[in-house]
Protein backbone atom coordinates (compact mmCIF):
# COMPACT_ATOMS: atom_id res chain seq x y z
CA UNK A 1 0.00 0.00 0.00
CA UNK A 2 1.30 3.43 -0.88
CA UNK A 3 2.38 5.65 2.00
CA UNK A 4 -0.21 8.15 0.73
CA UNK A 5 -2.92 5.77 1.93
CA UNK A 6 -1.38 5.40 5.38
CA UNK A 7 -1.80 7.60 8.43
CA UNK A 8 1.51 9.45 8.94
CA UNK A 9 3.08 9.30 12.40
CA UNK A 10 5.76 11.55 13.82
CA UNK A 11 7.99 10.12 16.56
CA UNK A 12 9.27 12.84 18.91
CA UNK A 13 12.29 11.62 20.84
CA UNK A 14 15.00 13.27 22.90
CA UNK A 15 16.72 12.98 26.25
CA UNK A 16 15.18 13.84 29.61
CA UNK A 17 14.08 17.46 29.78
CA UNK A 18 14.95 18.35 26.19
CA UNK A 19 11.53 19.96 25.64
CA UNK A 20 9.59 17.22 23.85
CA UNK A 21 6.28 17.86 25.61
CA UNK A 22 6.53 21.61 25.02
CA UNK A 23 7.15 20.98 21.33
CA UNK A 24 4.21 18.58 21.08
CA UNK A 25 1.97 21.04 22.92
CA UNK A 26 2.88 23.74 20.41
CA UNK A 27 1.97 21.35 17.59
CA UNK A 28 -1.43 20.69 19.18
CA UNK A 29 -2.17 24.35 19.75
CA UNK A 30 -1.45 25.13 16.09
CA UNK A 31 -3.04 22.02 14.62
CA UNK A 32 -4.42 22.33 11.10
CA UNK A 33 -5.57 18.72 10.98
CA UNK A 34 -7.13 16.08 13.21
CA UNK A 35 -4.40 14.82 15.53
CA UNK A 36 -3.91 12.10 18.11
CA UNK A 37 -1.05 11.74 20.57
CA UNK A 38 0.57 8.76 22.27
CA UNK A 39 2.73 9.92 25.17
CA UNK A 40 5.07 7.59 27.05
CA UNK A 41 6.36 8.24 30.57
CA UNK A 42 9.28 6.73 32.46
CA UNK A 43 7.58 6.20 35.80
CA UNK A 44 3.95 5.78 36.78
CA UNK A 45 2.77 9.40 37.04
CA UNK A 46 1.46 10.94 33.83
CA UNK A 47 2.89 14.45 34.11
CA UNK A 48 3.45 14.91 30.37
CA UNK A 49 0.02 13.55 29.50
CA UNK A 50 -1.56 15.98 31.96
CA UNK A 51 0.31 18.88 30.37
CA UNK A 52 -0.93 17.94 26.90
CA UNK A 53 -4.51 17.36 28.02
CA UNK A 54 -4.63 20.87 29.43
CA UNK A 55 -4.26 22.34 25.93
CA UNK A 56 -8.00 22.17 25.24
CA UNK A 57 -7.44 21.85 21.47
CA UNK A 58 -10.53 20.98 19.40
CA UNK A 59 -8.52 19.06 16.79
CA UNK A 60 -7.03 16.85 19.49
CA UNK A 61 -9.57 16.21 22.30
CA UNK A 62 -8.48 14.63 25.58
CA UNK A 63 -9.69 11.18 24.56
CA UNK A 64 -7.31 11.29 21.57
CA UNK A 65 -4.33 11.62 23.93
CA UNK A 66 -3.24 8.16 25.04
CA UNK A 67 -0.87 7.82 28.00
CA UNK A 68 1.40 4.80 28.33
CA UNK A 69 3.06 4.99 31.73
CA UNK A 70 5.43 2.81 33.74
CA UNK A 71 7.11 1.20 30.77
CA UNK A 72 9.40 2.43 28.02
CA UNK A 73 7.83 2.13 24.56
CA UNK A 74 11.01 0.72 23.07
CA UNK A 75 10.62 -2.25 25.44
CA UNK A 76 6.82 -2.69 25.40
CA UNK A 77 5.98 -2.47 21.69
CA UNK A 78 3.78 -5.56 21.55
CA UNK A 79 2.00 -5.09 24.86
CA UNK A 80 1.41 -1.35 24.81
CA UNK A 81 2.29 0.53 21.66
CA UNK A 82 0.70 -1.55 18.90
CA UNK A 83 -2.65 -1.90 20.74
CA UNK A 84 -2.67 1.84 21.52
CA UNK A 85 -2.00 2.70 17.90
CA UNK A 86 -4.72 0.34 16.67
CA UNK A 87 -7.25 1.85 19.11
CA UNK A 88 -6.64 5.31 17.64
CA UNK A 89 -6.89 4.05 14.06
CA UNK A 90 -10.17 2.28 14.84
CA UNK A 91 -11.87 5.43 16.16
CA UNK A 92 -15.05 6.54 14.29
CA UNK A 93 -13.10 9.63 13.17
CA UNK A 94 -9.50 8.39 13.00
CA UNK A 95 -6.68 10.92 13.24
CA UNK A 96 -5.14 12.42 10.16
CA UNK A 97 -1.75 12.49 11.85
CA UNK A 98 -0.43 10.80 15.00
CA UNK A 99 2.30 12.25 17.19
CA UNK A 100 4.21 9.83 19.44
CA UNK A 101 6.22 11.31 22.30
CA UNK A 102 8.67 8.78 23.72
CA UNK A 103 10.08 8.85 27.22
CA UNK A 104 13.42 10.56 27.67
CA UNK A 105 15.13 7.20 28.07
CA UNK A 106 13.60 5.48 25.04
CA UNK A 107 15.49 4.29 21.99
CA UNK A 108 13.53 5.27 18.87
CA UNK A 109 14.73 2.54 16.49
CA UNK A 110 12.75 -0.34 18.09
CA UNK A 111 9.66 1.84 17.83
CA UNK A 112 10.33 2.55 14.15
CA UNK A 113 10.75 -1.20 13.57
CA UNK A 114 7.31 -1.79 15.08
CA UNK A 115 5.69 -0.03 12.14
CA UNK A 116 6.53 -3.13 10.09
CA UNK A 117 4.38 -5.33 12.33
CA UNK A 118 1.62 -6.99 10.25
CA UNK A 119 -1.17 -5.59 12.46
CA UNK A 120 -0.33 -1.99 11.54
CA UNK A 121 2.06 -2.05 8.57
CA UNK A 122 -0.67 -1.37 5.99
CA UNK A 123 -2.25 1.43 8.01
CA UNK A 124 0.55 3.71 9.26
CA UNK A 125 3.96 5.04 8.27
CA UNK A 126 6.68 6.94 10.13
CA UNK A 127 6.53 10.39 8.59
CA UNK A 128 9.67 11.29 10.50
CA UNK A 129 11.70 10.89 13.67
CA UNK A 130 12.18 14.29 15.31
CA UNK A 131 14.93 14.38 17.93
CA UNK A 132 14.79 17.26 20.41
CA UNK A 133 18.10 18.30 21.98
CA UNK A 134 18.54 20.46 25.09
CA UNK A 135 21.23 22.77 23.71
CA UNK A 136 22.24 24.19 27.08
CA UNK A 137 22.60 20.73 28.64
CA UNK A 138 24.77 19.45 25.79
CA UNK A 139 26.92 22.59 25.90
CA UNK A 140 27.50 21.87 29.58
CA UNK A 141 28.54 18.27 28.80
CA UNK A 142 25.46 16.86 30.50
CA UNK A 143 24.78 14.03 28.05
CA UNK A 144 28.28 13.09 26.93
CA UNK A 145 31.34 13.05 29.16
CA UNK A 146 33.75 14.14 26.44
CA UNK A 147 32.65 13.48 22.84
CA UNK A 148 36.07 14.14 21.30
CA UNK A 149 37.86 11.89 23.78
CA UNK A 150 35.31 9.13 23.23
CA UNK A 151 35.73 9.42 19.45
CA UNK A 152 39.50 9.15 19.79
CA UNK A 153 39.17 6.05 21.96
CA UNK A 154 36.89 4.40 19.42
CA UNK A 155 39.39 5.01 16.64
CA UNK A 156 42.11 3.39 18.73
CA UNK A 157 40.00 0.43 19.86
CA UNK A 158 37.21 -0.86 17.63
CA UNK A 159 35.97 -3.16 20.37
CA UNK A 160 35.31 -0.27 22.77
CA UNK A 161 31.79 -0.36 24.17
CA UNK A 162 29.75 2.37 25.81
CA UNK A 163 30.34 2.76 29.51
CA UNK A 164 28.04 5.75 29.89
CA UNK A 165 24.31 4.89 29.51
CA UNK A 166 23.47 8.59 29.13
CA UNK A 167 25.71 8.88 26.11
CA UNK A 168 24.27 5.68 24.61
CA UNK A 169 20.70 6.91 24.78
CA UNK A 170 21.53 10.42 23.56
CA UNK A 171 23.50 9.13 20.57
CA UNK A 172 20.89 6.52 19.60
CA UNK A 173 18.23 9.23 19.53
CA UNK A 174 20.38 11.28 17.15
CA UNK A 175 21.31 8.28 14.99
CA UNK A 176 17.63 7.66 14.20
CA UNK A 177 16.68 11.27 13.46
CA UNK A 178 15.17 12.73 10.30
CA UNK A 179 15.15 16.19 11.88
CA UNK A 180 17.01 17.55 14.92
CA UNK A 181 15.52 20.38 16.96
CA UNK A 182 18.23 22.23 18.87
CA UNK A 183 15.99 23.57 21.63
CA UNK A 184 16.76 26.24 24.25
CA UNK A 185 19.09 27.94 21.78
CA UNK A 186 18.38 31.23 23.57
CA UNK A 187 20.46 29.93 26.50
CA UNK A 188 23.54 29.55 24.29
CA UNK A 189 26.02 32.04 22.92
CA UNK A 190 26.61 32.12 19.18
CA UNK A 191 29.85 30.18 19.63
CA UNK A 192 28.16 27.57 21.82
CA UNK A 193 25.44 27.04 19.22
CA UNK A 194 28.10 26.42 16.58
CA UNK A 195 29.94 23.96 18.83
CA UNK A 196 26.81 22.02 19.80
CA UNK A 197 25.61 21.88 16.18
CA UNK A 198 29.02 20.67 15.06
CA UNK A 199 29.01 17.96 17.74
CA UNK A 200 25.56 16.82 16.67
CA UNK A 201 26.69 16.76 13.05
CA UNK A 202 29.56 14.41 13.90
CA UNK A 203 27.11 11.93 15.42
CA UNK A 204 24.49 12.03 12.67
CA UNK A 205 25.03 9.16 10.19
CA UNK A 206 23.59 11.05 7.20
CA UNK A 207 22.48 14.52 6.11
CA UNK A 208 19.89 15.69 8.63
CA UNK A 209 18.68 19.25 9.13
CA UNK A 210 19.36 20.86 12.53
CA UNK A 211 16.85 23.59 13.42
CA UNK A 212 17.57 26.00 16.27
CA UNK A 213 14.64 27.15 18.40
CA UNK A 214 13.49 28.06 21.89
CA UNK A 215 10.51 26.85 23.91
CA UNK A 216 9.86 24.17 21.29
CA UNK A 217 8.43 26.67 18.82
CA UNK A 218 8.72 25.11 15.39
CA UNK A 219 6.21 25.61 12.55
CA UNK A 220 4.03 22.59 11.87
CA UNK A 221 5.13 22.66 8.23
CA UNK A 222 8.69 22.02 9.39
CA UNK A 223 7.83 19.15 11.76
CA UNK A 224 5.08 17.31 9.90
CA UNK A 225 5.07 16.10 6.33
CA UNK A 226 8.70 14.94 6.18
CA UNK A 227 7.65 11.83 4.26
CA UNK A 228 10.60 9.82 5.57
CA UNK A 229 8.97 6.37 5.55
CA UNK A 230 11.50 5.56 8.27
CA UNK A 231 10.28 1.99 8.80
CA UNK A 232 11.60 1.14 5.33
CA UNK A 233 14.90 2.90 5.97
CA UNK A 234 16.23 1.07 9.05
CA UNK A 235 19.67 0.35 7.59
CA UNK A 236 20.61 4.04 7.58
CA UNK A 237 19.70 4.35 11.28
CA UNK A 238 22.45 2.54 13.19
CA UNK A 239 22.06 1.90 16.91
CA UNK A 240 24.40 0.93 19.71
CA UNK A 241 21.73 -1.61 20.70
CA UNK A 242 21.18 -3.33 17.33
CA UNK A 243 22.57 -6.62 18.63
CA UNK A 244 20.68 -6.54 21.92
CA UNK A 245 17.40 -8.36 22.45
CA UNK A 246 15.99 -5.51 24.48
CA UNK A 247 16.97 -2.17 25.97
CA UNK A 248 17.96 -2.25 29.63
CA UNK A 249 16.85 0.58 31.95
CA UNK A 250 18.49 -0.86 35.05
CA UNK A 251 21.03 1.98 34.94
CA UNK A 252 18.34 4.46 36.02
CA UNK A 253 16.18 5.04 39.06
CA UNK A 254 12.86 6.87 39.29
CA UNK A 255 10.55 7.55 42.20
CA UNK A 256 7.65 9.77 43.23
CA UNK A 257 7.60 12.35 46.02
CA UNK A 258 4.20 13.40 47.40
CA UNK A 259 4.41 17.08 48.27
CA UNK A 260 2.63 19.29 50.80
CA UNK A 261 1.40 22.78 49.92
CA UNK A 262 4.10 25.48 49.75
CA UNK A 263 3.82 29.16 50.53
CA UNK A 264 5.56 30.32 47.34
CA UNK A 265 7.10 28.95 44.14
CA UNK A 266 10.55 30.14 45.14
CA UNK A 267 10.57 27.97 48.25
CA UNK A 268 9.96 24.92 46.05
CA UNK A 269 12.55 25.87 43.43
CA UNK A 270 15.22 26.54 46.05
CA UNK A 271 14.73 23.13 47.64
CA UNK A 272 14.65 21.30 44.31
CA UNK A 273 17.80 23.08 43.15
CA UNK A 274 19.60 22.10 46.34
CA UNK A 275 18.53 18.46 45.98
CA UNK A 276 19.50 18.32 42.29
CA UNK A 277 22.96 19.72 42.98
CA UNK A 278 23.61 17.49 45.97
CA UNK A 279 22.55 14.24 44.28
CA UNK A 280 23.22 14.86 40.57
CA UNK A 281 19.56 14.34 39.66
CA UNK A 282 18.91 14.23 35.92
CA UNK A 283 15.27 15.26 35.79
CA UNK A 284 12.43 16.44 38.04
CA UNK A 285 8.91 17.33 36.98
CA UNK A 286 5.56 17.61 38.67
CA UNK A 287 2.65 19.71 39.91
CA UNK A 288 2.80 21.75 43.12
CA UNK A 289 0.07 23.18 45.35
CA UNK A 290 0.83 26.81 46.20
CA UNK A 291 -1.19 28.14 49.14
CA UNK A 292 -4.07 30.46 48.15
CA UNK A 293 -3.46 29.96 44.42
CA UNK A 294 -6.35 28.45 42.41
CA UNK A 295 -4.00 27.06 39.75
CA UNK A 296 -1.46 24.27 40.06
CA UNK A 297 2.21 25.09 39.58
CA UNK A 298 3.96 23.06 36.88
CA UNK A 299 7.65 22.58 37.70
CA UNK A 300 10.20 21.07 35.31
CA UNK A 301 13.91 20.73 35.93
CA UNK A 302 16.96 19.47 34.05
CA UNK A 303 19.86 19.15 36.43
CA UNK A 304 19.82 22.38 38.45
CA UNK A 305 17.94 24.40 35.80
CA UNK A 306 14.25 24.80 36.61
CA UNK A 307 11.24 26.33 34.91
CA UNK A 308 7.85 26.86 36.52
CA UNK A 309 4.47 28.25 35.53
CA UNK A 310 0.83 28.01 36.57
CA UNK A 311 -0.70 25.79 33.91
CA UNK A 312 -4.36 25.31 34.88
CA UNK A 313 -6.83 25.26 37.76
CA UNK A 314 -6.98 22.29 40.08
CA UNK A 315 -9.87 20.01 39.13
CA UNK A 316 -13.05 20.81 41.04
CA UNK A 317 -13.69 18.36 43.85
CA UNK A 318 -10.31 16.69 43.46
CA UNK A 319 -7.58 16.89 46.13
CA UNK A 320 -4.86 19.46 45.55
CA UNK A 321 -2.07 16.90 45.84
CA UNK A 322 1.39 17.91 44.72
CA UNK A 323 3.52 15.16 43.19
CA UNK A 324 7.01 15.15 41.77
CA UNK A 325 8.81 12.61 39.56
CA UNK A 326 12.56 12.26 40.22
CA UNK A 327 14.81 10.52 37.67
CA UNK A 328 18.52 9.84 37.91
CA UNK A 329 21.23 7.28 37.46
CA UNK A 330 21.20 4.12 39.55
CA UNK A 331 21.85 4.60 43.26
CA UNK A 332 19.78 7.69 44.03
CA UNK A 333 19.42 8.21 47.79
CA UNK A 334 15.64 8.54 47.94
CA UNK A 335 15.47 9.29 51.67
CA UNK A 336 18.11 12.03 51.49
CA UNK A 337 16.50 13.62 48.43
CA UNK A 338 13.06 13.58 50.02
CA UNK A 339 14.50 15.17 53.18
CA UNK A 340 15.95 18.07 51.18
CA UNK A 341 12.72 18.61 49.25
CA UNK A 342 10.27 18.26 52.11
CA UNK A 343 12.41 20.14 54.67
Rosetta blueprint (number, residue, H / E / L):
1 X L
2 X L
3 X H
4 X H
5 X H
6 X L
7 X E
8 X E
9 X E
10 X E
11 X E
12 X E
13 X E
14 X E
15 X L
16 X L
17 X L
18 X L
19 X L
20 X H
21 X H
22 X H
23 X H
24 X H
25 X H
26 X H
27 X H
28 X H
29 X H
30 X L
31 X L
32 X L
33 X L
34 X L
35 X E
36 X E
37 X E
38 X E
39 X E
40 X E
41 X L
42 X L
43 X L
44 X L
45 X L
46 X L
47 X H
48 X H
49 X H
50 X H
51 X H
52 X H
53 X H
54 X L
55 X L
56 X L
57 X L
58 X H
59 X H
60 X H
61 X L
62 X H
63 X H
64 X H
65 X E
66 X E
67 X E
68 X E
69 X L
70 X L
71 X L
72 X L
73 X L
74 X L
75 X L
76 X L
77 X H
78 X H
79 X H
80 X H
81 X H
82 X H
83 X H
84 X H
85 X H
86 X H
87 X H
88 X H
89 X H
90 X L
91 X L
92 X L
93 X L
94 X L
95 X L
96 X L
97 X E
98 X E
99 X E
100 X E
101 X E
102 X L
103 X L
104 X L
105 X L
106 X L
107 X L
108 X H
109 X H
110 X H
111 X H
112 X H
113 X H
114 X H
115 X L
116 X L
117 X L
118 X L
119 X L
120 X L
121 X L
122 X L
123 X L
124 X E
125 X E
126 X E
127 X E
128 X E
129 X E
130 X E
131 X E
132 X E
133 X E
134 X E
135 X H
136 X H
137 X H
138 X H
139 X H
140 X L
141 X L
142 X L
143 X L
144 X L
145 X L
146 X L
147 X H
148 X H
149 X H
150 X H
151 X H
152 X H
153 X H
154 X H
155 X H
156 X H
157 X L
158 X L
159 X L
160 X L
161 X L
162 X L
163 X L
164 X L
165 X H
166 X H
167 X H
168 X H
169 X H
170 X H
171 X H
172 X H
173 X H
174 X H
175 X H
176 X L
177 X L
178 X L
179 X E
180 X E
181 X E
182 X E
183 X E
184 X L
185 X H
186 X H
187 X H
188 X L
189 X L
190 X H
191 X H
192 X H
193 X H
194 X H
195 X H
196 X H
197 X H
198 X H
199 X H
200 X H
201 X H
202 X H
203 X H
204 X L
205 X L
206 X L
207 X L
208 X L
209 X E
210 X E
211 X E
212 X E
213 X L
214 X L
215 X L
216 X L
217 X L
218 X L
219 X L
220 X H
221 X H
222 X H
223 X H
224 X L
225 X L
226 X L
227 X L
228 X L
229 X L
230 X H
231 X H
232 X H
233 X L
234 X H
235 X H
236 X H
237 X L
238 X L
239 X L
240 X L
241 X L
242 X L
243 X L
244 X L
245 X L
246 X L
247 X L
248 X L
249 X L
250 X L
251 X L
252 X E
253 X E
254 X E
255 X E
256 X E
257 X E
258 X E
259 X E
260 X L
261 X L
262 X E
263 X L
264 X L
265 X H
266 X H
267 X H
268 X H
269 X H
270 X H
271 X H
272 X H
273 X H
274 X H
275 X H
276 X H
277 X H
278 X H
279 X H
280 X L
281 X L
282 X L
283 X E
284 X E
285 X E
286 X E
287 X E
288 X E
289 X L
290 X E
291 X L
292 X L
293 X L
294 X L
295 X E
296 X E
297 X E
298 X E
299 X E
300 X E
301 X E
302 X E
303 X L
304 X L
305 X E
306 X E
307 X E
308 X E
309 X E
310 X E
311 X E
312 X E
313 X E
314 X L
315 X L
316 X L
317 X L
318 X L
319 X L
320 X L
321 X L
322 X E
323 X E
324 X E
325 X E
326 X E
327 X E
328 X E
329 X E
330 X L
331 X L
332 X L
333 X L
334 X H
335 X H
336 X H
337 X H
338 X H
339 X H
340 X H
341 X H
342 X H
343 X L
